[in-house]
Amino acid sequence: MGRRWRVFVLLAGAAALLAGCQSAFGFLRKATETPTAAPIPVAPLPTNAILFPYDASVLLFPQEEDREAYQVMDLSQYNDFFQSMELSRLENFEWGNDPLEIATRLEAWPPTEPGCKSKKVYFLPSNAGSVILIFVSDDCPDDSIAARKIRIEMHDDDGRWVVDWMGRMWKCKRGEIESRLTDWHIYLCP
């Protein structure tokens, strides 16, 4: 057996044994294979409000926003992604410790689905040691969704970024209710 396979088997076994120890080993229950989608480049914008440990800046989201407006996304549906992230950390790949790169790859998961053509990345100010990113995508290939918005909240756990929460909203391409075509919502699109 190759080294990577043994590490994967070890991590999978540890995740199964430690499933009840979420607070100490929460990263083990969230796993993934390495996404093939290329990260979206973001233009640097000088700001002191951004809390990333690297020189990666995104735009400040233009308004206050409450996460209660989003539909909560079940993080257990992304176990393959989180396993890949953990393996990248073991192999010392930089993306596994960069919160912007982690969120960018998670937002585009799974890599086999076609992505939206236009994407912008924003952040909301938060406490030190935590990050709130918002991805706004337009011109989506879905036949019913025109645009989508995904919010990802993360915190720094002793140098390891952990995804705490994910939510989504969208705008519809068609339908009889005008507000669902123009405003962000969580209702099913026709």
DRENDO-1510 file (C-alpha; in Angstrom, 1 decimal, always signed):
<recs>
REC; n; res; u; v; w
REC; 1; MET; +0.0; +0.0; +0.0 .
REC; 2; GLY; +1.2; +3.5; -0.8 .
REC; 3; ARG; +1.9; +6.1; +1.8 .
REC; 4; ARG; -1.1; +8.3; +0.8 .
REC; 5; TRP; -3.4; +5.3; +1.0 .
REC; 6; ARG; -2.2; +4.4; +4.5 .
REC; 7; VAL; -2.6; +8.0; +5.6 .
REC; 8; PHE; -6.1; +8.0; +4.2 .
REC; 9; VAL; -7.0; +4.7; +5.9 .
REC; 10; LEU; -5.6; +5.9; +9.2 .
REC; 11; LEU; -7.6; +9.2; +9.0 .
REC; 12; ALA; -10.8; +7.4; +8.0 .
REC; 13; GLY; -10.4; +5.0; +10.9 .
REC; 14; ALA; -9.6; +7.8; +13.3 .
REC; 15; ALA; -12.6; +9.8; +12.1 .
REC; 16; ALA; -14.9; +6.8; +12.7 .
REC; 17; LEU; -13.5; +6.3; +16.2 .
REC; 18; LEU; -13.5; +9.9; +17.1 .
REC; 19; ALA; -16.9; +10.9; +15.6 .
REC; 20; GLY; -18.2; +11.9; +19.1 .
REC; 21; CYS; -15.2; +14.2; +19.8 .
REC; 22; GLN; -16.2; +16.9; +17.4 .
REC; 23; SER; -14.9; +19.8; +19.4 .
REC; 24; ALA; -11.3; +18.5; +19.7 .
REC; 25; PHE; -11.2; +16.6; +16.4 .
REC; 26; GLY; -13.9; +18.2; +14.3 .
REC; 27; PHE; -11.7; +18.4; +11.3 .
REC; 28; LEU; -11.6; +14.6; +11.0 .
REC; 29; ARG; -15.3; +14.2; +10.4 .
REC; 30; LYS; -15.1; +16.7; +7.5 .
REC; 31; ALA; -13.2; +15.3; +4.6 .
REC; 32; THR; -12.5; +15.5; +0.9 .
REC; 33; GLU; -10.6; +14.6; -2.2 .
REC; 34; THR; -8.6; +17.4; -3.9 .
REC; 35; PRO; -10.9; +19.5; -6.1 .
REC; 36; THR; -9.7; +19.9; -9.7 .
REC; 37; ALA; -11.3; +23.3; -10.1 .
REC; 38; ALA; -8.7; +26.1; -10.2 .
REC; 39; PRO; -9.0; +28.7; -7.5 .
REC; 40; ILE; -10.6; +32.0; -8.5 .
REC; 41; PRO; -8.1; +34.8; -8.4 .
REC; 42; VAL; -9.0; +37.8; -6.3 .
REC; 43; ALA; -7.6; +41.3; -6.8 .
REC; 44; PRO; -5.7; +42.6; -3.8 .
REC; 45; LEU; -7.5; +45.5; -2.0 .
REC; 46; PRO; -5.5; +47.1; +0.8 .
REC; 47; THR; -7.5; +46.8; +4.1 .
REC; 48; ASN; -6.7; +46.3; +7.7 .
REC; 49; ALA; -10.1; +44.7; +8.3 .
REC; 50; ILE; -9.3; +41.4; +6.6 .
REC; 51; LEU; -8.1; +38.7; +8.9 .
REC; 52; PHE; -6.3; +36.2; +6.6 .
REC; 53; PRO; -2.7; +35.2; +7.5 .
REC; 54; TYR; -1.7; +35.7; +3.9 .
REC; 55; ASP; -1.7; +38.6; +1.5 .
REC; 56; ALA; -5.1; +37.7; +0.0 .
REC; 57; SER; -7.7; +40.4; +0.1 .
REC; 58; VAL; -11.3; +40.4; -1.1 .
REC; 59; LEU; -13.9; +43.0; -1.3 .
REC; 60; LEU; -15.8; +44.2; +1.8 .
REC; 61; PHE; -19.4; +43.1; +1.5 .
REC; 62; PRO; -21.4; +46.3; +0.9 .
REC; 63; GLN; -24.0; +45.8; +3.6 .
REC; 64; GLU; -24.6; +44.0; +7.0 .
REC; 65; GLU; -26.1; +40.6; +6.6 .
REC; 66; ASP; -27.5; +38.1; +9.0 .
REC; 67; ARG; -26.8; +34.4; +8.4 .
REC; 68; GLU; -30.4; +33.6; +9.5 .
REC; 69; ALA; -31.5; +34.7; +6.0 .
REC; 70; TYR; -29.6; +31.8; +4.5 .
REC; 71; GLN; -30.6; +28.2; +4.0 .
REC; 72; VAL; -28.2; +26.1; +6.1 .
REC; 73; MET; -26.0; +23.7; +4.2 .
REC; 74; ASP; -25.2; +20.3; +5.8 .
REC; 75; LEU; -21.4; +20.1; +6.1 .
REC; 76; SER; -21.5; +16.3; +6.4 .
REC; 77; GLN; -22.4; +16.4; +2.6 .
REC; 78; TYR; -18.8; +17.6; +2.1 .
REC; 79; ASN; -16.9; +14.8; +3.8 .
REC; 80; ASP; -14.9; +14.1; +0.7 .
REC; 81; PHE; -13.8; +17.7; +0.5 .
REC; 82; PHE; -12.7; +17.8; +4.2 .
REC; 83; GLN; -10.8; +14.5; +3.9 .
REC; 84; SER; -8.9; +16.0; +0.9 .
REC; 85; MET; -8.2; +19.2; +2.9 .
REC; 86; GLU; -6.8; +17.1; +5.8 .
REC; 87; LEU; -4.6; +15.1; +3.4 .
REC; 88; SER; -3.3; +18.3; +1.9 .
REC; 89; ARG; -2.3; +19.5; +5.3 .
REC; 90; LEU; -0.5; +16.2; +6.0 .
REC; 91; GLU; +1.3; +16.6; +2.7 .
REC; 92; ASN; +2.1; +20.3; +3.5 .
REC; 93; PHE; +0.2; +21.7; +0.5 .
REC; 94; GLU; -0.3; +25.4; +1.2 .
REC; 95; TRP; -4.0; +25.5; +0.3 .
REC; 96; GLY; -4.9; +23.4; +3.3 .
REC; 97; ASN; -4.0; +26.2; +5.6 .
REC; 98; ASP; -5.2; +29.2; +3.6 .
REC; 99; PRO; -8.7; +30.2; +4.6 .
REC; 100; LEU; -9.5; +31.9; +1.3 .
REC; 101; GLU; -8.3; +28.9; -0.7 .
REC; 102; ILE; -10.2; +26.5; +1.5 .
REC; 103; ALA; -13.4; +28.5; +1.1 .
REC; 104; THR; -12.9; +29.0; -2.6 .
REC; 105; ARG; -12.5; +25.3; -3.2 .
REC; 106; LEU; -15.4; +24.4; -0.9 .
REC; 107; GLU; -17.7; +26.8; -2.6 .
REC; 108; ALA; -16.9; +25.3; -6.0 .
REC; 109; TRP; -17.4; +21.7; -4.7 .
REC; 110; PRO; -18.0; +19.2; -6.4 .
REC; 111; PRO; -15.5; +19.9; -9.1 .
REC; 112; THR; -17.4; +17.9; -11.7 .
REC; 113; GLU; -20.4; +20.3; -11.7 .
REC; 114; PRO; -20.2; +23.3; -14.1 .
REC; 115; GLY; -19.7; +26.5; -12.3 .
REC; 116; CYS; -21.3; +29.9; -12.8 .
REC; 117; LYS; -19.5; +32.2; -15.3 .
REC; 118; SER; -19.2; +35.3; -13.1 .
REC; 119; LYS; -18.0; +35.1; -9.5 .
REC; 120; LYS; -17.1; +37.7; -6.8 .
REC; 121; VAL; -15.7; +37.0; -3.4 .
REC; 122; TYR; -16.5; +39.3; -0.4 .
REC; 123; PHE; -15.8; +39.2; +3.3 .
REC; 124; LEU; -17.7; +40.5; +6.4 .
REC; 125; PRO; -15.8; +41.9; +9.3 .
REC; 126; SER; -15.6; +39.4; +12.2 .
REC; 127; ASN; -13.7; +38.7; +15.4 .
REC; 128; ALA; -10.0; +38.0; +15.3 .
REC; 129; GLY; -9.3; +34.4; +14.5 .
REC; 130; SER; -12.5; +34.0; +12.4 .
REC; 131; VAL; -13.4; +34.7; +8.8 .
REC; 132; ILE; -16.8; +35.2; +7.0 .
REC; 133; LEU; -16.6; +34.9; +3.2 .
REC; 134; ILE; -19.5; +35.4; +0.8 .
REC; 135; PHE; -19.3; +34.1; -2.8 .
REC; 136; VAL; -21.8; +35.7; -5.3 .
REC; 137; SER; -22.1; +33.9; -8.6 .
REC; 138; ASP; -24.1; +35.0; -11.7 .
REC; 139; ASP; -24.8; +33.5; -15.0 .
REC; 140; CYS; -25.2; +29.9; -13.6 .
REC; 141; PRO; -25.6; +26.9; -16.0 .
REC; 142; ASP; -28.6; +25.7; -14.0 .
REC; 143; ASP; -31.9; +26.0; -15.9 .
REC; 144; SER; -33.8; +27.4; -12.9 .
REC; 145; ILE; -31.2; +29.3; -10.8 .
REC; 146; ALA; -29.9; +32.6; -12.2 .
REC; 147; ALA; -27.5; +33.5; -9.4 .
REC; 148; ARG; -26.4; +32.0; -6.1 .
REC; 149; LYS; -24.8; +33.3; -2.9 .
REC; 150; ILE; -22.9; +31.1; -0.5 .
REC; 151; ARG; -21.7; +32.2; +2.9 .
REC; 152; ILE; -18.8; +30.3; +4.6 .
REC; 153; GLU; -17.8; +31.0; +8.2 .
REC; 154; MET; -14.5; +29.7; +9.5 .
REC; 155; HIS; -12.3; +30.0; +12.6 .
REC; 156; ASP; -8.6; +29.5; +13.3 .
REC; 157; ASP; -8.0; +26.5; +15.6 .
REC; 158; ASP; -4.4; +26.8; +16.6 .
REC; 159; GLY; -3.2; +27.5; +13.0 .
REC; 160; ARG; -5.7; +25.1; +11.4 .
REC; 161; TRP; -8.7; +26.7; +9.7 .
REC; 162; VAL; -12.0; +25.0; +10.4 .
REC; 163; VAL; -15.3; +25.5; +8.5 .
REC; 164; ASP; -18.0; +26.2; +11.1 .
REC; 165; TRP; -21.0; +27.0; +9.0 .
REC; 166; MET; -22.2; +27.3; +5.4 .
REC; 167; GLY; -25.4; +28.7; +4.0 .
REC; 168; ARG; -26.8; +29.6; +0.6 .
REC; 169; MET; -29.4; +31.8; -1.2 .
REC; 170; TRP; -30.3; +32.2; -4.9 .
REC; 171; LYS; -32.3; +34.1; -7.5 .
REC; 172; CYS; -34.5; +32.3; -10.0 .
REC; 173; LYS; -34.3; +32.4; -13.8 .
REC; 174; ARG; -38.1; +32.1; -14.2 .
REC; 175; GLY; -41.3; +32.1; -12.3 .
REC; 176; GLU; -44.4; +34.1; -11.6 .
REC; 177; ILE; -43.2; +35.7; -8.3 .
REC; 178; GLU; -41.2; +38.8; -9.4 .
REC; 179; SER; -39.3; +39.1; -6.1 .
REC; 180; ARG; -37.8; +35.6; -6.5 .
REC; 181; LEU; -36.3; +36.8; -9.8 .
REC; 182; THR; -34.8; +40.0; -8.4 .
REC; 183; ASP; -34.2; +39.4; -4.6 .
REC; 184; TRP; -32.1; +36.8; -2.8 .
REC; 185; HIS; -34.2; +34.0; -1.2 .
REC; 186; ILE; -34.2; +30.4; -0.1 .
REC; 187; TYR; -37.3; +29.2; -1.9 .
REC; 188; LEU; -37.2; +26.5; -4.5 .
REC; 189; CYS; -37.0; +27.8; -8.1 .
REC; 190; PRO; -39.4; +26.5; -10.7 .
</recs>
